[in-house]
């Protein structure tokens, strides 16, 4: 998978939905400042106006894995509730 702005859009939408740029900026912490990345920076990456830092891809992978684990926990809970509800009927 080439790492380009199309990939950034795909990952951003998968993690945060169609309005992904602001939550992505909030989720990313700059190693230089220790603060959230400025929204304008994410917008520049998304438009191709600024290069996407190589280190960002590893951070996005970590966010995706964390989100995936959270969704797996929720799915397990829902399956247990659904299974219990079927037994009660």
DSSP file (Angstrom, degrees, kcal/mol; ACC not computed):
  #  RESIDUE AA STRUCTURE BP1 BP2  ACC     N-H-->O    O-->H-N    N-H-->O    O-->H-N    TCO  KAPPA ALPHA  PHI   PSI    X-CA   Y-CA   Z-CA
    1    1 A X              0   0    0      0, 0.0     2,-0.2     0, 0.0     0, 0.0   0.000 360.0 360.0 360.0 119.2    0.0    0.0    0.0
    2    2 A X        -     0   0    0      1,-0.1     2,-1.1     5,-0.0     5,-0.1  -0.477 360.0-129.4 -70.7 140.6    1.6    3.3   -1.0
    3    3 A X        +     0   0    0     -2,-0.2     2,-0.2     4,-0.1    49,-0.1  -0.780  57.6 123.3 -95.1 101.1    1.7    5.8    1.7
    4    4 A X  S  > S-     0   0    0     -2,-1.1     4,-2.2    47,-0.0     3,-0.2  -0.729  79.0 -74.9-142.3-172.0    0.2    9.0    0.2
    5    5 A X  H  > S+     0   0    0      1,-0.2     4,-2.4    -2,-0.2     5,-0.2   0.819 127.2  58.4 -67.5 -28.1   -2.6   11.4    0.8
    6    6 A X  H  > S+     0   0    0      2,-0.2     4,-2.4     1,-0.2    -1,-0.2   0.904 107.7  47.7 -63.9 -39.4   -5.2    8.9   -0.5
    7    7 A X  H  > S+     0   0    0     -3,-0.2     4,-2.9     2,-0.2     5,-0.3   0.905 109.2  53.5 -65.4 -41.1   -4.0    6.5    2.2
    8    8 A X  H  X S+     0   0    0     -4,-2.2     4,-2.9     1,-0.2    -2,-0.2   0.923 110.0  47.6 -59.2 -44.2   -4.2    9.3    4.8
    9    9 A X  H  X S+     0   0    0     -4,-2.4     4,-2.6     2,-0.2     5,-0.3   0.926 112.6  49.5 -61.6 -45.3   -7.8   10.0    3.7
   10   10 A X  H  X S+     0   0    0     -4,-2.4     4,-2.0     2,-0.2    -2,-0.2   0.932 115.6  41.8 -61.0 -47.4   -8.6    6.3    3.9
   11   11 A X  H  X S+     0   0    0     -4,-2.9     4,-2.4     2,-0.2     5,-0.2   0.924 113.7  52.7 -67.5 -44.7   -7.1    5.9    7.4
   12   12 A X  H  X S+     0   0    0     -4,-2.9     4,-2.7    -5,-0.3     5,-0.3   0.918 112.3  44.7 -57.5 -45.9   -8.6    9.1    8.7
   13   13 A X  H  X S+     0   0    0     -4,-2.6     4,-2.1     1,-0.2    -1,-0.2   0.878 112.1  52.3 -68.1 -37.6  -12.1    8.2    7.6
   14   14 A X  H  < S+     0   0    0     -4,-2.0    -1,-0.2    -5,-0.3    -2,-0.2   0.890 118.0  37.6 -65.0 -37.9  -11.8    4.7    9.0
   15   15 A X  H  < S+     0   0    0     -4,-2.4    -2,-0.2    -5,-0.1    -1,-0.2   0.890 137.5  10.9 -79.0 -40.5  -10.7    6.0   12.4
   16   16 A X  H  < S-     0   0    0     -4,-2.7     3,-0.4     1,-0.3    -3,-0.2   0.391  98.4-117.3-128.0   1.9  -12.8    9.1   12.7
   17   17 A X     <  -     0   0    0     -4,-2.1     3,-0.5    -5,-0.3    -1,-0.3  -0.312  60.9 -37.3  86.4-173.7  -15.5    9.1   10.0
   18   18 A X  S    S+     0   0    0      1,-0.3     2,-0.6     2,-0.1     3,-0.2   0.743 136.2  53.4 -63.8 -25.0  -16.1   11.6    7.2
   19   19 A X  S  > S+     0   0    0     -3,-0.4     4,-0.6     1,-0.2    -1,-0.3  -0.470  74.5 138.9-103.0  59.9  -15.1   14.7    9.3
   20   20 A X  H  >  +     0   0    0     -2,-0.6     4,-2.2    -3,-0.5     5,-0.2   0.662  42.3  78.4 -83.7 -20.0  -11.8   13.1   10.3
   21   21 A X  H  > S+     0   0    0     -3,-0.2     4,-2.4     1,-0.2    -1,-0.2   0.908  95.1  44.9 -65.6 -44.6   -9.3   15.9   10.1
   22   22 A X  H  > S+     0   0    0     -3,-0.2     4,-2.3     2,-0.2    -1,-0.2   0.953 115.8  45.3 -66.0 -49.6  -10.1   17.7   13.4
   23   23 A X  H  X S+     0   0    0     -4,-0.6     4,-1.8     1,-0.2    -1,-0.2   0.862 112.9  52.5 -63.9 -31.0  -10.2   14.5   15.5
   24   24 A X  H  X S+     0   0    0     -4,-2.2     4,-1.7     2,-0.2    13,-0.2   0.943 108.7  49.3 -66.3 -45.0   -7.0   13.2   13.8
   25   25 A X  H  < S+     0   0    0     -4,-2.4    12,-1.2     1,-0.2    -2,-0.2   0.911 112.1  49.2 -58.1 -41.8   -5.3   16.5   14.6
   26   26 A X  H  < S+     0   0    0     -4,-2.3    -1,-0.2     1,-0.2    -2,-0.2   0.836 111.1  50.1 -65.9 -32.5   -6.5   16.2   18.2
   27   27 A X  H  < S+     0   0    0     -4,-1.8     2,-0.4    -5,-0.2    -1,-0.2   0.740  97.6  80.4 -79.5 -23.4   -5.3   12.6   18.5
   28   28 A X     <  -     0   0    0     -4,-1.7     9,-2.0    -3,-0.2     2,-0.5  -0.698  64.5-158.8 -90.5 134.7   -1.8   13.3   17.1
   29   29 A X  B     -A   36   0A   0     -2,-0.4     2,-0.3     7,-0.3     7,-0.3  -0.947  19.0-126.0-113.2 128.4    0.8   14.7   19.5
   30   30 A X     >  -     0   0    0      5,-3.4     4,-2.8    -2,-0.5     5,-0.2  -0.540   8.0-146.4 -70.4 129.4    3.8   16.6   18.0
   31   31 A X  T  4 S+     0   0    0     -2,-0.3    -1,-0.2     1,-0.2    -2,-0.0   0.770  98.7  54.4 -66.9 -22.9    7.1   15.1   19.3
   32   32 A X  T  4 S+     0   0    0      1,-0.1    -1,-0.2     3,-0.1    -2,-0.0   0.896 125.8  16.2 -76.5 -41.1    8.5   18.7   19.2
   33   33 A X  T  4 S-     0   0    0      2,-0.2    -2,-0.2     3,-0.0     3,-0.1   0.655  87.9-129.9-109.2 -20.1    5.9   20.4   21.3
   34   34 A X  S  < S+     0   0    0     -4,-2.8     2,-0.2     1,-0.3    -3,-0.1   0.594  74.3 111.8  75.5   9.1    4.1   17.6   23.1
   35   35 A X  S    S-     0   0    0     -5,-0.2    -5,-3.4     1,-0.1    -1,-0.3  -0.669  79.9 -79.1-110.1 166.2    0.8   19.3   22.0
   36   36 A X  B     -A   29   0A   0     -7,-0.3    -7,-0.3    -2,-0.2   -10,-0.2  -0.285  56.0 -99.0 -59.6 148.5   -1.8   18.2   19.5
   37   37 A X        -     0   0    0     -9,-2.0     2,-0.2   -12,-1.2    -9,-0.1  -0.466  44.7-103.2 -68.0 142.0   -1.0   18.7   15.9
   38   38 A X    >>  -     0   0    0     -2,-0.1     4,-1.3     1,-0.1     3,-1.2  -0.463  22.8-127.6 -69.1 136.4   -2.5   21.9   14.5
   39   39 A X  H 3> S+     0   0    0      1,-0.3     4,-2.5     2,-0.2     5,-0.2   0.871 108.6  61.5 -51.4 -42.0   -5.6   21.2   12.3
   40   40 A X  H 3> S+     0   0    0      1,-0.2     4,-2.2     2,-0.2    -1,-0.3   0.844 100.0  55.3 -57.8 -34.5   -4.1   23.3    9.5
   41   41 A X  H <> S+     0   0    0     -3,-1.2     4,-2.3     2,-0.2    -1,-0.2   0.935 108.5  46.6 -63.9 -46.4   -1.1   20.9    9.4
   42   42 A X  H  X S+     0   0    0     -4,-1.3     4,-2.7     1,-0.2    -2,-0.2   0.902 111.3  52.8 -62.7 -40.4   -3.5   17.9    8.8
   43   43 A X  H  X S+     0   0    0     -4,-2.5     4,-2.0     1,-0.2     6,-0.3   0.887 108.1  50.6 -62.2 -38.8   -5.4   19.9    6.2
   44   44 A X  H  X>S+     0   0    0     -4,-2.2     5,-2.1     2,-0.2     6,-1.2   0.909 111.2  48.1 -65.9 -41.4   -2.1   20.6    4.4
   45   45 A X  H ><5S+     0   0    0     -4,-2.3     3,-0.6     1,-0.2    -2,-0.2   0.937 111.7  50.5 -60.6 -45.7   -1.2   16.9    4.4
   46   46 A X  H 3<5S+     0   0    0     -4,-2.7    -2,-0.2     1,-0.3    -1,-0.2   0.838 113.8  43.9 -64.1 -34.6   -4.7   16.0    3.2
   47   47 A X  H 3<5S-     0   0    0     -4,-2.0    -1,-0.3    -5,-0.2    -2,-0.2   0.600 112.9-115.9 -85.7 -11.8   -4.5   18.5    0.3
   48   48 A X  T <<5S+     0   0    0     -4,-1.0    -3,-0.2    -3,-0.6    -4,-0.1   0.620  82.0 122.0  85.2  13.1   -1.0   17.5   -0.7
   49   49 A X  S   <S+     0   0    0     -5,-2.1     2,-0.3    -6,-0.3    -4,-0.2   0.713  76.1  31.5 -80.8 -20.9    0.4   21.0    0.2
   50   50 A X  S    S-     0   0    0     -6,-1.2    -2,-0.2    -9,-0.1    -1,-0.1  -0.981  93.3-103.2-133.8 146.5    2.8   19.6    2.8
   51   51 A X        -     0   0    0     -2,-0.3     2,-0.5     1,-0.1    -6,-0.1  -0.410  34.9-119.4 -68.1 145.3    4.7   16.3    2.8
   52   52 A X        -     0   0    0     -7,-0.1    -1,-0.1   -49,-0.1     5,-0.1  -0.750  32.9-115.8 -85.2 123.8    3.3   13.7    5.2
   53   53 A X    >>  -     0   0    0     -2,-0.5     3,-1.5     1,-0.1     4,-0.5  -0.331  13.7-131.2 -62.4 138.5    6.0   12.8    7.8
   54   54 A X  H >> S+     0   0    0      1,-0.3     3,-1.2     2,-0.2     4,-0.6   0.863 106.1  61.5 -56.4 -37.8    7.2    9.2    7.6
   55   55 A X  H 3> S+     0   0    0      1,-0.3     4,-1.6     2,-0.2     3,-0.3   0.724  88.6  73.2 -64.0 -20.8    6.7    8.8   11.3
   56   56 A X  H <> S+     0   0    0     -3,-1.5     4,-2.8     1,-0.2    -1,-0.3   0.861  87.3  61.3 -62.8 -35.5    3.0    9.5   11.0
   57   57 A X  H <X S+     0   0    0     -3,-1.2     4,-2.1    -4,-0.5    -1,-0.2   0.884 104.1  47.5 -63.5 -39.2    2.3    6.1    9.4
   58   58 A X  H  X S+     0   0    0     -4,-0.6     4,-2.2    -3,-0.3    -1,-0.2   0.911 112.2  50.6 -66.3 -41.2    3.5    4.2   12.5
   59   59 A X  H  X S+     0   0    0     -4,-1.6     4,-2.4     1,-0.2    -2,-0.2   0.908 110.2  49.6 -61.7 -42.3    1.4    6.5   14.7
   60   60 A X  H  X S+     0   0    0     -4,-2.8     4,-2.6     2,-0.2    -1,-0.2   0.890 108.8  52.8 -64.8 -38.8   -1.6    5.9   12.5
   61   61 A X  H  X S+     0   0    0     -4,-2.1     4,-2.4     2,-0.2    -1,-0.2   0.908 109.6  49.2 -61.4 -41.1   -1.0    2.2   12.7
   62   62 A X  H  X S+     0   0    0     -4,-2.2     4,-2.4     2,-0.2    -2,-0.2   0.911 111.1  48.9 -65.1 -42.5   -0.9    2.4   16.5
   63   63 A X  H  X S+     0   0    0     -4,-2.4     4,-2.6     2,-0.2    -2,-0.2   0.906 111.4  50.4 -62.1 -41.4   -4.2    4.4   16.6
   64   64 A X  H  X S+     0   0    0     -4,-2.6     4,-2.7     2,-0.2    -2,-0.2   0.916 111.0  47.9 -64.3 -43.4   -5.8    1.9   14.3
   65   65 A X  H  X S+     0   0    0     -4,-2.4     4,-2.4     2,-0.2    -2,-0.2   0.916 112.4  49.3 -63.6 -42.4   -4.8   -1.0   16.5
   66   66 A X  H  X S+     0   0    0     -4,-2.4     4,-2.0     2,-0.2    -2,-0.2   0.927 113.4  46.1 -62.2 -44.9   -6.0    0.7   19.6
   67   67 A X  H  X S+     0   0    0     -4,-2.6     4,-2.6     1,-0.2    -2,-0.2   0.899 111.3  53.4 -64.0 -41.0   -9.3    1.5   18.0
   68   68 A X  H  X S+     0   0    0     -4,-2.7     4,-2.3     1,-0.2    -2,-0.2   0.901 108.2  49.3 -61.1 -42.1   -9.6   -2.1   16.7
   69   69 A X  H  X S+     0   0    0     -4,-2.4     4,-2.2     2,-0.2    -1,-0.2   0.910 111.1  49.8 -64.1 -42.1   -9.0   -3.5   20.2
   70   70 A X  H  X S+     0   0    0     -4,-2.0     4,-2.1     1,-0.2    -2,-0.2   0.913 111.7  48.3 -62.9 -42.6  -11.7   -1.1   21.6
   71   71 A X  H  X S+     0   0    0     -4,-2.6     4,-2.7     1,-0.2    -1,-0.2   0.873 108.8  54.0 -67.0 -36.4  -14.1   -2.2   18.9
   72   72 A X  H  X S+     0   0    0     -4,-2.3     4,-2.3     2,-0.2    -1,-0.2   0.915 108.5  49.5 -62.2 -42.8  -13.4   -5.9   19.6
   73   73 A X  H  X S+     0   0    0     -4,-2.2     4,-2.1     2,-0.2    -2,-0.2   0.918 112.7  47.2 -61.8 -43.1  -14.2   -5.4   23.3
   74   74 A X  H  X S+     0   0    0     -4,-2.1     4,-2.7     1,-0.2    -2,-0.2   0.918 110.5  51.8 -65.1 -43.2  -17.5   -3.7   22.4
   75   75 A X  H  X S+     0   0    0     -4,-2.7     4,-2.4     1,-0.2    -1,-0.2   0.898 108.7  51.4 -60.7 -40.8  -18.4   -6.4   19.9
   76   76 A X  H  X S+     0   0    0     -4,-2.3     4,-2.1     2,-0.2    -1,-0.2   0.922 110.5  48.5 -62.2 -44.6  -17.7   -9.1   22.5
   77   77 A X  H  X S+     0   0    0     -4,-2.1     4,-2.5     1,-0.2    -2,-0.2   0.934 111.8  49.2 -60.0 -46.6  -20.0   -7.3   25.0
   78   78 A X  H  X S+     0   0    0     -4,-2.7     4,-2.7     1,-0.2    -1,-0.2   0.885 110.0  51.1 -62.9 -38.9  -22.7   -6.9   22.4
   79   79 A X  H  X S+     0   0    0     -4,-2.4     4,-2.5     2,-0.2    -1,-0.2   0.892 110.3  49.4 -65.5 -39.1  -22.5  -10.6   21.4
   80   80 A X  H  X S+     0   0    0     -4,-2.1     4,-2.4     2,-0.2    -2,-0.2   0.925 113.1  46.3 -65.4 -44.4  -22.8  -11.6   25.1
   81   81 A X  H  X S+     0   0    0     -4,-2.5     4,-2.4     2,-0.2    -2,-0.2   0.923 114.2  48.3 -63.2 -44.3  -25.9   -9.4   25.6
   82   82 A X  H  X S+     0   0    0     -4,-2.7     4,-1.9    -5,-0.2    -2,-0.2   0.898 111.7  49.7 -63.3 -41.3  -27.4  -10.6   22.4
   83   83 A X  H  X S+     0   0    0     -4,-2.5     4,-1.5     2,-0.2    -1,-0.2   0.902 112.0  47.9 -65.1 -41.8  -26.8  -14.2   23.4
   84   84 A X  H  X S+     0   0    0     -4,-2.4     4,-1.5     1,-0.2    -2,-0.2   0.894 109.8  52.8 -65.0 -40.8  -28.3  -13.7   26.8
   85   85 A X  H  X S+     0   0    0     -4,-2.4     4,-0.6     1,-0.2    -1,-0.2   0.882 107.5  51.4 -64.9 -38.3  -31.4  -12.0   25.3
   86   86 A X  H >< S+     0   0    0     -4,-1.9     3,-0.6     1,-0.2    -1,-0.2   0.860 107.9  52.4 -67.4 -34.6  -32.0  -14.9   23.0
   87   87 A X  H 3< S+     0   0    0     -4,-1.5    -1,-0.2     1,-0.2    -2,-0.2   0.815 105.5  55.8 -69.2 -29.8  -31.8  -17.4   25.9
   88   88 A X  H 3<        0   0    0     -4,-1.5    -1,-0.2     1,-0.2    -2,-0.2   0.632 360.0 360.0 -78.2 -14.0  -34.4  -15.4   27.8
   89   89 A X    <<        0   0    0     -4,-0.6    -1,-0.2    -3,-0.6    -2,-0.2   0.465 360.0 360.0 -96.1 360.0  -37.0  -15.5   25.0
